[in-house]
């Protein structure tokens, strides 16, 4: 099962993408920028979750040997 940060990051990324699209549709550069920032934040959180998964997997392998 993936780390909770992977899932939360993916959700945040999608929310940011939606917010950016709304900013485009309403011609609101501030909202568009907020959406882009949220997408980047989501990607960072997702990456952190993947790193946690990799570390957990590596430590499990070490523990088995």
CHARMM internal coordinates of N, CA and C (Angstrom, degrees):
IC EDIT
DIST 1 N 1 CA 1.4616
DIST 1 CA 1 C 1.5340
ANGL 1 N 1 CA 1 C 107.82
DIST 1 C 2 N 1.3138
ANGL 1 CA 1 C 2 N 116.28
DIHE 1 N 1 CA 1 C 2 N 132.60
DIST 2 N 2 CA 1.4664
ANGL 1 C 2 N 2 CA 118.87
DIHE 1 CA 1 C 2 N 2 CA -178.58
DIST 2 CA 2 C 1.5330
ANGL 2 N 2 CA 2 C 111.59
DIHE 1 C 2 N 2 CA 2 C -67.74
DIST 2 C 3 N 1.3215
ANGL 2 CA 2 C 3 N 114.20
DIHE 2 N 2 CA 2 C 3 N 153.96
DIST 3 N 3 CA 1.4518
ANGL 2 C 3 N 3 CA 120.63
DIHE 2 CA 2 C 3 N 3 CA 177.09
DIST 3 CA 3 C 1.5252
ANGL 3 N 3 CA 3 C 109.70
DIHE 2 C 3 N 3 CA 3 C -59.16
DIST 3 C 4 N 1.3286
ANGL 3 CA 3 C 4 N 116.65
DIHE 3 N 3 CA 3 C 4 N 148.47
DIST 4 N 4 CA 1.4693
ANGL 3 C 4 N 4 CA 120.67
DIHE 3 CA 3 C 4 N 4 CA -178.28
DIST 4 CA 4 C 1.5283
ANGL 4 N 4 CA 4 C 111.95
DIHE 3 C 4 N 4 CA 4 C -60.22
DIST 4 C 5 N 1.3462
ANGL 4 CA 4 C 5 N 117.24
DIHE 4 N 4 CA 4 C 5 N -28.68
DIST 5 N 5 CA 1.4641
ANGL 4 C 5 N 5 CA 119.58
DIHE 4 CA 4 C 5 N 5 CA 179.09
DIST 5 CA 5 C 1.5239
ANGL 5 N 5 CA 5 C 112.17
DIHE 4 C 5 N 5 CA 5 C -67.84
DIST 5 C 6 N 1.3227
ANGL 5 CA 5 C 6 N 117.54
DIHE 5 N 5 CA 5 C 6 N -28.78
DIST 6 N 6 CA 1.4675
ANGL 5 C 6 N 6 CA 120.33
DIHE 5 CA 5 C 6 N 6 CA 176.98
DIST 6 CA 6 C 1.5278
ANGL 6 N 6 CA 6 C 108.92
DIHE 5 C 6 N 6 CA 6 C -63.05
DIST 6 C 7 N 1.3032
ANGL 6 CA 6 C 7 N 115.99
DIHE 6 N 6 CA 6 C 7 N -48.63
DIST 7 N 7 CA 1.4711
ANGL 6 C 7 N 7 CA 120.93
DIHE 6 CA 6 C 7 N 7 CA -177.37
DIST 7 CA 7 C 1.5253
ANGL 7 N 7 CA 7 C 110.76
DIHE 6 C 7 N 7 CA 7 C -67.67
DIST 7 C 8 N 1.3339
ANGL 7 CA 7 C 8 N 116.59
DIHE 7 N 7 CA 7 C 8 N -46.47
DIST 8 N 8 CA 1.4675
ANGL 7 C 8 N 8 CA 120.01
DIHE 7 CA 7 C 8 N 8 CA 179.65
DIST 8 CA 8 C 1.5289
ANGL 8 N 8 CA 8 C 110.81
DIHE 7 C 8 N 8 CA 8 C -61.90
DIST 8 C 9 N 1.3248
ANGL 8 CA 8 C 9 N 116.09
DIHE 8 N 8 CA 8 C 9 N -39.41
DIST 9 N 9 CA 1.4585
ANGL 8 C 9 N 9 CA 120.10
DIHE 8 CA 8 C 9 N 9 CA 178.77
DIST 9 CA 9 C 1.5184
ANGL 9 N 9 CA 9 C 112.30
DIHE 8 C 9 N 9 CA 9 C -64.91
DIST 9 C 10 N 1.3191
ANGL 9 CA 9 C 10 N 116.82
DIHE 9 N 9 CA 9 C 10 N -40.11
DIST 10 N 10 CA 1.4620
ANGL 9 C 10 N 10 CA 120.62
DIHE 9 CA 9 C 10 N 10 CA 178.32
DIST 10 CA 10 C 1.5251
ANGL 10 N 10 CA 10 C 110.90
DIHE 9 C 10 N 10 CA 10 C -64.66
DIST 10 C 11 N 1.3149
ANGL 10 CA 10 C 11 N 116.01
DIHE 10 N 10 CA 10 C 11 N -40.58
DIST 11 N 11 CA 1.4665
ANGL 10 C 11 N 11 CA 120.36
DIHE 10 CA 10 C 11 N 11 CA 178.69
DIST 11 CA 11 C 1.5317
ANGL 11 N 11 CA 11 C 109.93
DIHE 10 C 11 N 11 CA 11 C -64.54
DIST 11 C 12 N 1.3248
ANGL 11 CA 11 C 12 N 116.27
DIHE 11 N 11 CA 11 C 12 N -45.03
DIST 12 N 12 CA 1.4618
ANGL 11 C 12 N 12 CA 120.59
DIHE 11 CA 11 C 12 N 12 CA 179.99
DIST 12 CA 12 C 1.5350
ANGL 12 N 12 CA 12 C 110.64
DIHE 11 C 12 N 12 CA 12 C -62.93
DIST 12 C 13 N 1.3247
ANGL 12 CA 12 C 13 N 116.90
DIHE 12 N 12 CA 12 C 13 N -37.99
DIST 13 N 13 CA 1.4586
ANGL 12 C 13 N 13 CA 121.47
DIHE 12 CA 12 C 13 N 13 CA 178.80
DIST 13 CA 13 C 1.5256
ANGL 13 N 13 CA 13 C 110.28
DIHE 12 C 13 N 13 CA 13 C -62.90
DIST 13 C 14 N 1.3175
ANGL 13 CA 13 C 14 N 116.83
DIHE 13 N 13 CA 13 C 14 N -44.53
DIST 14 N 14 CA 1.4684
ANGL 13 C 14 N 14 CA 120.99
DIHE 13 CA 13 C 14 N 14 CA 179.25
DIST 14 CA 14 C 1.5287
ANGL 14 N 14 CA 14 C 110.48
DIHE 13 C 14 N 14 CA 14 C -65.33
DIST 14 C 15 N 1.3315
ANGL 14 CA 14 C 15 N 116.81
DIHE 14 N 14 CA 14 C 15 N -42.00
DIST 15 N 15 CA 1.4677
ANGL 14 C 15 N 15 CA 120.13
DIHE 14 CA 14 C 15 N 15 CA 177.88
DIST 15 CA 15 C 1.5281
ANGL 15 N 15 CA 15 C 110.41
DIHE 14 C 15 N 15 CA 15 C -60.09
DIST 15 C 16 N 1.3240
ANGL 15 CA 15 C 16 N 116.19
DIHE 15 N 15 CA 15 C 16 N -41.67
DIST 16 N 16 CA 1.4619
ANGL 15 C 16 N 16 CA 120.06
DIHE 15 CA 15 C 16 N 16 CA 178.15
DIST 16 CA 16 C 1.5128
ANGL 16 N 16 CA 16 C 112.20
DIHE 15 C 16 N 16 CA 16 C -64.45
DIST 16 C 17 N 1.3226
ANGL 16 CA 16 C 17 N 115.43
DIHE 16 N 16 CA 16 C 17 N -38.39
DIST 17 N 17 CA 1.4658
ANGL 16 C 17 N 17 CA 119.72
DIHE 16 CA 16 C 17 N 17 CA 179.04
DIST 17 CA 17 C 1.5331
ANGL 17 N 17 CA 17 C 110.23
DIHE 16 C 17 N 17 CA 17 C -63.82
DIST 17 C 18 N 1.3249
ANGL 17 CA 17 C 18 N 115.91
DIHE 17 N 17 CA 17 C 18 N -41.59
DIST 18 N 18 CA 1.4715
ANGL 17 C 18 N 18 CA 120.50
DIHE 17 CA 17 C 18 N 18 CA 178.18
DIST 18 CA 18 C 1.5195
ANGL 18 N 18 CA 18 C 110.14
DIHE 17 C 18 N 18 CA 18 C -64.32
DIST 18 C 19 N 1.3381
ANGL 18 CA 18 C 19 N 115.96
DIHE 18 N 18 CA 18 C 19 N -44.05
DIST 19 N 19 CA 1.4685
ANGL 18 C 19 N 19 CA 119.83
DIHE 18 CA 18 C 19 N 19 CA -179.23
DIST 19 CA 19 C 1.5300
ANGL 19 N 19 CA 19 C 110.91
DIHE 18 C 19 N 19 CA 19 C -63.90
DIST 19 C 20 N 1.3228
ANGL 19 CA 19 C 20 N 116.44
DIHE 19 N 19 CA 19 C 20 N -38.93
DIST 20 N 20 CA 1.4637
ANGL 19 C 20 N 20 CA 119.91
DIHE 19 CA 19 C 20 N 20 CA 177.14
DIST 20 CA 20 C 1.5287
ANGL 20 N 20 CA 20 C 110.56
DIHE 19 C 20 N 20 CA 20 C -63.25
DIST 20 C 21 N 1.3325
ANGL 20 CA 20 C 21 N 116.99
DIHE 20 N 20 CA 20 C 21 N -42.23
DIST 21 N 21 CA 1.4614
ANGL 20 C 21 N 21 CA 120.98
DIHE 20 CA 20 C 21 N 21 CA 179.56
DIST 21 CA 21 C 1.5298
ANGL 21 N 21 CA 21 C 111.01
DIHE 20 C 21 N 21 CA 21 C -64.14
DIST 21 C 22 N 1.3137
ANGL 21 CA 21 C 22 N 116.51
DIHE 21 N 21 CA 21 C 22 N -39.39
DIST 22 N 22 CA 1.4702
ANGL 21 C 22 N 22 CA 120.23
DIHE 21 CA 21 C 22 N 22 CA 177.36
DIST 22 CA 22 C 1.5280
ANGL 22 N 22 CA 22 C 109.44
DIHE 21 C 22 N 22 CA 22 C -63.82
DIST 22 C 23 N 1.3274
ANGL 22 CA 22 C 23 N 116.33
DIHE 22 N 22 CA 22 C 23 N -41.99
DIST 23 N 23 CA 1.4617
ANGL 22 C 23 N 23 CA 120.30
DIHE 22 CA 22 C 23 N 23 CA 176.62
DIST 23 CA 23 C 1.5226
ANGL 23 N 23 CA 23 C 111.91
DIHE 22 C 23 N 23 CA 23 C -60.07
DIST 23 C 24 N 1.3273
ANGL 23 CA 23 C 24 N 116.75
DIHE 23 N 23 CA 23 C 24 N -38.40
DIST 24 N 24 CA 1.4679
ANGL 23 C 24 N 24 CA 120.78
DIHE 23 CA 23 C 24 N 24 CA 176.43
DIST 24 CA 24 C 1.5252
ANGL 24 N 24 CA 24 C 111.13
DIHE 23 C 24 N 24 CA 24 C -64.77
DIST 24 C 25 N 1.3317
ANGL 24 CA 24 C 25 N 115.27
DIHE 24 N 24 CA 24 C 25 N -46.48
DIST 25 N 25 CA 1.4642
ANGL 24 C 25 N 25 CA 119.94
DIHE 24 CA 24 C 25 N 25 CA -177.13
DIST 25 CA 25 C 1.5273
ANGL 25 N 25 CA 25 C 112.66
DIHE 24 C 25 N 25 CA 25 C -65.94
DIST 25 C 26 N 1.3330
ANGL 25 CA 25 C 26 N 116.08
DIHE 25 N 25 CA 25 C 26 N -36.32
DIST 26 N 26 CA 1.4619
ANGL 25 C 26 N 26 CA 119.82
DIHE 25 CA 25 C 26 N 26 CA -177.28
DIST 26 CA 26 C 1.5229
ANGL 26 N 26 CA 26 C 112.47
DIHE 25 C 26 N 26 CA 26 C -94.69
DIST 26 C 27 N 1.3228
ANGL 26 CA 26 C 27 N 115.14
DIHE 26 N 26 CA 26 C 27 N 2.95
DIST 27 N 27 CA 1.4725
ANGL 26 C 27 N 27 CA 121.46
DIHE 26 CA 26 C 27 N 27 CA -178.76
DIST 27 CA 27 C 1.5253
ANGL 27 N 27 CA 27 C 110.67
DIHE 26 C 27 N 27 CA 27 C 55.35
DIST 27 C 28 N 1.3274
ANGL 27 CA 27 C 28 N 114.90
DIHE 27 N 27 CA 27 C 28 N 46.89
DIST 28 N 28 CA 1.4592
ANGL 27 C 28 N 28 CA 122.74
DIHE 27 CA 27 C 28 N 28 CA -178.92
DIST 28 CA 28 C 1.5291
ANGL 28 N 28 CA 28 C 108.80
DIHE 27 C 28 N 28 CA 28 C -114.13
DIST 28 C 29 N 1.3345
ANGL 28 CA 28 C 29 N 118.05
DIHE 28 N 28 CA 28 C 29 N 96.05
DIST 29 N 29 CA 1.4685
ANGL 28 C 29 N 29 CA 120.02
DIHE 28 CA 28 C 29 N 29 CA -175.94
DIST 29 CA 29 C 1.5307
ANGL 29 N 29 CA 29 C 113.46
DIHE 28 C 29 N 29 CA 29 C -63.39
DIST 29 C 30 N 1.3286
ANGL 29 CA 29 C 30 N 117.43
DIHE 29 N 29 CA 29 C 30 N -30.72
DIST 30 N 30 CA 1.4654
ANGL 29 C 30 N 30 CA 120.10
DIHE 29 CA 29 C 30 N 30 CA 179.29
DIST 30 CA 30 C 1.5286
ANGL 30 N 30 CA 30 C 110.19
DIHE 29 C 30 N 30 CA 30 C -66.00
DIST 30 C 31 N 1.3156
ANGL 30 CA 30 C 31 N 116.46
DIHE 30 N 30 CA 30 C 31 N -45.12
DIST 31 N 31 CA 1.4680
ANGL 30 C 31 N 31 CA 120.24
DIHE 30 CA 30 C 31 N 31 CA -179.81
DIST 31 CA 31 C 1.5276
ANGL 31 N 31 CA 31 C 110.61
DIHE 30 C 31 N 31 CA 31 C -66.88
DIST 31 C 32 N 1.3259
ANGL 31 CA 31 C 32 N 115.63
DIHE 31 N 31 CA 31 C 32 N -37.58
DIST 32 N 32 CA 1.4649
ANGL 31 C 32 N 32 CA 119.93
DIHE 31 CA 31 C 32 N 32 CA 177.70
DIST 32 CA 32 C 1.5330
ANGL 32 N 32 CA 32 C 110.03
DIHE 31 C 32 N 32 CA 32 C -62.14
DIST 32 C 33 N 1.3221
ANGL 32 CA 32 C 33 N 116.50
DIHE 32 N 32 CA 32 C 33 N -44.36
DIST 33 N 33 CA 1.4622
ANGL 32 C 33 N 33 CA 121.04
DIHE 32 CA 32 C 33 N 33 CA 179.42
DIST 33 CA 33 C 1.5306
ANGL 33 N 33 CA 33 C 111.17
DIHE 32 C 33 N 33 CA 33 C -65.22
DIST 33 C 34 N 1.3267
ANGL 33 CA 33 C 34 N 116.77
DIHE 33 N 33 CA 33 C 34 N -38.44
DIST 34 N 34 CA 1.4639
ANGL 33 C 34 N 34 CA 120.20
DIHE 33 CA 33 C 34 N 34 CA 177.52
DIST 34 CA 34 C 1.5275
ANGL 34 N 34 CA 34 C 110.51
DIHE 33 C 34 N 34 CA 34 C -63.57
DIST 34 C 35 N 1.3146
ANGL 34 CA 34 C 35 N 116.01
DIHE 34 N 34 CA 34 C 35 N -39.64
DIST 35 N 35 CA 1.4611
ANGL 34 C 35 N 35 CA 120.41
DIHE 34 CA 34 C 35 N 35 CA 177.76
DIST 35 CA 35 C 1.5192
ANGL 35 N 35 CA 35 C 111.57
DIHE 34 C 35 N 35 CA 35 C -64.20
DIST 35 C 36 N 1.3216
ANGL 35 CA 35 C 36 N 116.36
DIHE 35 N 35 CA 35 C 36 N -41.49
DIST 36 N 36 CA 1.4605
ANGL 35 C 36 N 36 CA 120.05
DIHE 35 CA 35 C 36 N 36 CA 178.63
DIST 36 CA 36 C 1.5218
ANGL 36 N 36 CA 36 C 110.77
DIHE 35 C 36 N 36 CA 36 C -64.96
DIST 36 C 37 N 1.3212
ANGL 36 CA 36 C 37 N 116.90
DIHE 36 N 36 CA 36 C 37 N -40.22
DIST 37 N 37 CA 1.4598
ANGL 36 C 37 N 37 CA 120.72
DIHE 36 CA 36 C 37 N 37 CA 178.28
DIST 37 CA 37 C 1.5296
ANGL 37 N 37 CA 37 C 110.42
DIHE 36 C 37 N 37 CA 37 C -64.08
DIST 37 C 38 N 1.3186
ANGL 37 CA 37 C 38 N 116.58
DIHE 37 N 37 CA 37 C 38 N -40.18
DIST 38 N 38 CA 1.4576
ANGL 37 C 38 N 38 CA 120.68
DIHE 37 CA 37 C 38 N 38 CA 179.98
DIST 38 CA 38 C 1.5318
ANGL 38 N 38 CA 38 C 110.53
DIHE 37 C 38 N 38 CA 38 C -66.88
DIST 38 C 39 N 1.3339
ANGL 38 CA 38 C 39 N 116.73
DIHE 38 N 38 CA 38 C 39 N -36.53
DIST 39 N 39 CA 1.4585
ANGL 38 C 39 N 39 CA 120.00
DIHE 38 CA 38 C 39 N 39 CA 176.86
DIST 39 CA 39 C 1.5256
ANGL 39 N 39 CA 39 C 110.80
DIHE 38 C 39 N 39 CA 39 C -63.09
DIST 39 C 40 N 1.3382
ANGL 39 CA 39 C 40 N 116.55
DIHE 39 N 39 CA 39 C 40 N -43.90
DIST 40 N 40 CA 1.4675
ANGL 39 C 40 N 40 CA 120.29
DIHE 39 CA 39 C 40 N 40 CA 179.07
DIST 40 CA 40 C 1.5309
ANGL 40 N 40 CA 40 C 110.72
DIHE 39 C 40 N 40 CA 40 C -63.77
DIST 40 C 41 N 1.3246
ANGL 40 CA 40 C 41 N 116.04
DIHE 40 N 40 CA 40 C 41 N -41.76
DIST 41 N 41 CA 1.4582
ANGL 40 C 41 N 41 CA 120.67
DIHE 40 CA 40 C 41 N 41 CA 178.66
DIST 41 CA 41 C 1.5319
ANGL 41 N 41 CA 41 C 110.53
DIHE 40 C 41 N 41 CA 41 C -62.03
DIST 41 C 42 N 1.3109
ANGL 41 CA 41 C 42 N 115.67
DIHE 41 N 41 CA 41 C 42 N -42.05
DIST 42 N 42 CA 1.4620
ANGL 41 C 42 N 42 CA 120.10
DIHE 41 CA 41 C 42 N 42 CA 178.22
DIST 42 CA 42 C 1.5128
ANGL 42 N 42 CA 42 C 112.21
DIHE 41 C 42 N 42 CA 42 C -63.48
DIST 42 C 43 N 1.3206
ANGL 42 CA 42 C 43 N 116.90
DIHE 42 N 42 CA 42 C 43 N -41.20
DIST 43 N 43 CA 1.4648
ANGL 42 C 43 N 43 CA 120.76
DIHE 42 CA 42 C 43 N 43 CA 178.48
DIST 43 CA 43 C 1.5291
ANGL 43 N 43 CA 43 C 111.01
DIHE 42 C 43 N 43 CA 43 C -63.99
DIST 43 C 44 N 1.3435
ANGL 43 CA 43 C 44 N 116.33
DIHE 43 N 43 CA 43 C 44 N -40.85
DIST 44 N 44 CA 1.4731
ANGL 43 C 44 N 44 CA 119.57
DIHE 43 CA 43 C 44 N 44 CA 177.97
DIST 44 CA 44 C 1.5300
ANGL 44 N 44 CA 44 C 110.46
DIHE 43 C 44 N 44 CA 44 C -62.94
DIST 44 C 45 N 1.3121
ANGL 44 CA 44 C 45 N 116.47
DIHE 44 N 44 CA 44 C 45 N -43.42
DIST 45 N 45 CA 1.4559
ANGL 44 C 45 N 45 CA 120.58
DIHE 44 CA 44 C 45 N 45 CA -179.44
DIST 45 CA 45 C 1.5388
ANGL 45 N 45 CA 45 C 110.27
DIHE 44 C 45 N 45 CA 45 C -65.22
DIST 45 C 46 N 1.3180
ANGL 45 CA 45 C 46 N 116.47
DIHE 45 N 45 CA 45 C 46 N -41.02
DIST 46 N 46 CA 1.4619
ANGL 45 C 46 N 46 CA 120.71
DIHE 45 CA 45 C 46 N 46 CA 178.42
DIST 46 CA 46 C 1.5341
ANGL 46 N 46 CA 46 C 110.59
DIHE 45 C 46 N 46 CA 46 C -63.22
DIST 46 C 47 N 1.3294
ANGL 46 CA 46 C 47 N 116.51
DIHE 46 N 46 CA 46 C 47 N -43.45
DIST 47 N 47 CA 1.4589
ANGL 46 C 47 N 47 CA 120.93
DIHE 46 CA 46 C 47 N 47 CA 178.69
DIST 47 CA 47 C 1.5199
ANGL 47 N 47 CA 47 C 110.82
DIHE 46 C 47 N 47 CA 47 C -62.43
DIST 47 C 48 N 1.3266
ANGL 47 CA 47 C 48 N 117.04
DIHE 47 N 47 CA 47 C 48 N -41.75
DIST 48 N 48 CA 1.4631
ANGL 47 C 48 N 48 CA 120.89
DIHE 47 CA 47 C 48 N 48 CA 177.67
DIST 48 CA 48 C 1.5304
ANGL 48 N 48 CA 48 C 110.19
DIHE 47 C 48 N 48 CA 48 C -60.47
DIST 48 C 49 N 1.3058
ANGL 48 CA 48 C 49 N 116.46
DIHE 48 N 48 CA 48 C 49 N -40.05
DIST 49 N 49 CA 1.4613
ANGL 48 C 49 N 49 CA 120.36
DIHE 48 CA 48 C 49 N 49 CA 178.16
DIST 49 CA 49 C 1.5152
ANGL 49 N 49 CA 49 C 112.00
DIHE 48 C 49 N 49 CA 49 C -64.40
DIST 49 C 50 N 1.3254
ANGL 49 CA 49 C 50 N 116.44
DIHE 49 N 49 CA 49 C 50 N -40.22
DIST 50 N 50 CA 1.4654
ANGL 49 C 50 N 50 CA 120.20
DIHE 49 CA 49 C 50 N 50 CA 177.61
DIST 50 CA 50 C 1.5299
ANGL 50 N 50 CA 50 C 110.60
DIHE 49 C 50 N 50 CA 50 C -64.82
DIST 50 C 51 N 1.3246
ANGL 50 CA 50 C 51 N 116.63
DIHE 50 N 50 CA 50 C 51 N -38.98
DIST 51 N 51 CA 1.4641
ANGL 50 C 51 N 51 CA 120.00
DIHE 50 CA 50 C 51 N 51 CA 177.16
DIST 51 CA 51 C 1.5261
ANGL 51 N 51 CA 51 C 110.77
DIHE 50 C 51 N 51 CA 51 C -63.44
DIST 51 C 52 N 1.3231
ANGL 51 CA 51 C 52 N 116.59
DIHE 51 N 51 CA 51 C 52 N -42.96
DIST 52 N 52 CA 1.4665
ANGL 51 C 52 N 52 CA 120.13
DIHE 51 CA 51 C 52 N 52 CA 177.54
DIST 52 CA 52 C 1.5276
ANGL 52 N 52 CA 52 C 110.52
DIHE 51 C 52 N 52 CA 52 C -60.06
DIST 52 C 53 N 1.3416
ANGL 52 CA 52 C 53 N 116.02
DIHE 52 N 52 CA 52 C 53 N -42.17
DIST 53 N 53 CA 1.4629
ANGL 52 C 53 N 53 CA 120.28
DIHE 52 CA 52 C 53 N 53 CA 177.98
DIST 53 CA 53 C 1.5250
ANGL 53 N 53 CA 53 C 110.98
DIHE 52 C 53 N 53 CA 53 C -60.84
DIST 53 C 54 N 1.3280
ANGL 53 CA 53 C 54 N 116.51
DIHE 53 N 53 CA 53 C 54 N -43.80
DIST 54 N 54 CA 1.4577
ANGL 53 C 54 N 54 CA 120.85
DIHE 53 CA 53 C 54 N 54 CA -178.79
DIST 54 CA 54 C 1.5276
ANGL 54 N 54 CA 54 C 110.75
DIHE 53 C 54 N 54 CA 54 C -65.05
DIST 54 C 55 N 1.3194
ANGL 54 CA 54 C 55 N 116.44
DIHE 54 N 54 CA 54 C 55 N -42.50
DIST 55 N 55 CA 1.4714
ANGL 54 C 55 N 55 CA 120.16
DIHE 54 CA 54 C 55 N 55 CA 179.19
DIST 55 CA 55 C 1.5264
ANGL 55 N 55 CA 55 C 110.17
DIHE 54 C 55 N 55 CA 55 C -65.16
DIST 55 C 56 N 1.3153
ANGL 55 CA 55 C 56 N 116.13
DIHE 55 N 55 CA 55 C 56 N -43.96
DIST 56 N 56 CA 1.4609
ANGL 55 C 56 N 56 CA 120.49
DIHE 55 CA 55 C 56 N 56 CA 179.73
DIST 56 CA 56 C 1.5311
ANGL 56 N 56 CA 56 C 110.36
DIHE 55 C 56 N 56 CA 56 C -61.59
DIST 56 C 57 N 1.3221
ANGL 56 CA 56 C 57 N 116.14
DIHE 56 N 56 CA 56 C 57 N -42.61
DIST 57 N 57 CA 1.4587
ANGL 56 C 57 N 57 CA 120.87
DIHE 56 CA 56 C 57 N 57 CA 179.33
DIST 57 CA 57 C 1.5310
ANGL 57 N 57 CA 57 C 110.99
DIHE 56 C 57 N 57 CA 57 C -64.16
DIST 57 C 58 N 1.3289
ANGL 57 CA 57 C 58 N 116.16
DIHE 57 N 57 CA 57 C 58 N -42.92
DIST 58 N 58 CA 1.4688
ANGL 57 C 58 N 58 CA 120.17
DIHE 57 CA 57 C 58 N 58 CA -179.79
DIST 58 CA 58 C 1.5228
ANGL 58 N 58 CA 58 C 110.90
DIHE 57 C 58 N 58 CA 58 C -65.28
DIST 58 C 59 N 1.3164
ANGL 58 CA 58 C 59 N 116.94
DIHE 58 N 58 CA 58 C 59 N -42.30
DIST 59 N 59 CA 1.4630
ANGL 58 C 59 N 59 CA 118.99
DIHE 58 CA 58 C 59 N 59 CA -179.98
DIST 59 CA 59 C 1.5372
ANGL 59 N 59 CA 59 C 111.20
DIHE 58 C 59 N 59 CA 59 C -68.39
DIST 59 C 60 N 1.3203
ANGL 59 CA 59 C 60 N 116.73
DIHE 59 N 59 CA 59 C 60 N -33.21
DIST 60 N 60 CA 1.4708
ANGL 59 C 60 N 60 CA 119.66
DIHE 59 CA 59 C 60 N 60 CA 175.97
DIST 60 CA 60 C 1.5205
ANGL 60 N 60 CA 60 C 110.10
DIHE 59 C 60 N 60 CA 60 C -64.94
DIST 60 C 61 N 1.3278
ANGL 60 CA 60 C 61 N 117.70
DIHE 60 N 60 CA 60 C 61 N -40.66
DIST 61 N 61 CA 1.4525
ANGL 60 C 61 N 61 CA 121.67
DIHE 60 CA 60 C 61 N 61 CA 178.95
DIST 61 CA 61 C 1.5284
ANGL 61 N 61 CA 61 C 110.95
DIHE 60 C 61 N 61 CA 61 C -65.04
DIST 61 C 62 N 1.3196
ANGL 61 CA 61 C 62 N 116.10
DIHE 61 N 61 CA 61 C 62 N -39.99
DIST 62 N 62 CA 1.4698
ANGL 61 C 62 N 62 CA 119.94
DIHE 61 CA 61 C 62 N 62 CA 178.75
DIST 62 CA 62 C 1.5177
ANGL 62 N 62 CA 62 C 109.97
DIHE 61 C 62 N 62 CA 62 C -65.81
DIST 62 C 63 N 1.3284
ANGL 62 CA 62 C 63 N 115.92
DIHE 62 N 62 CA 62 C 63 N -40.95
DIST 63 N 63 CA 1.4593
ANGL 62 C 63 N 63 CA 120.03
DIHE 62 CA 62 C 63 N 63 CA -179.12
DIST 63 CA 63 C 1.5394
ANGL 63 N 63 CA 63 C 111.91
DIHE 62 C 63 N 63 CA 63 C -65.14
DIST 63 C 64 N 1.3271
ANGL 63 CA 63 C 64 N 116.87
DIHE 63 N 63 CA 63 C 64 N -31.20
DIST 64 N 64 CA 1.4568
ANGL 63 C 64 N 64 CA 121.43
DIHE 63 CA 63 C 64 N 64 CA -179.53
DIST 64 CA 64 C 1.5322
ANGL 64 N 64 CA 64 C 111.66
DIHE 63 C 64 N 64 CA 64 C -73.08
DIST 64 C 65 N 1.3255
ANGL 64 CA 64 C 65 N 116.59
DIHE 64 N 64 CA 64 C 65 N -26.22
DIST 65 N 65 CA 1.4736
ANGL 64 C 65 N 65 CA 118.59
DIHE 64 CA 64 C 65 N 65 CA -176.35
DIST 65 CA 65 C 1.4995
ANGL 65 N 65 CA 65 C 113.26
DIHE 64 C 65 N 65 CA 65 C -90.88
END
COOR INIT
IC SEED 1 N 1 CA 1 C
IC BUILD
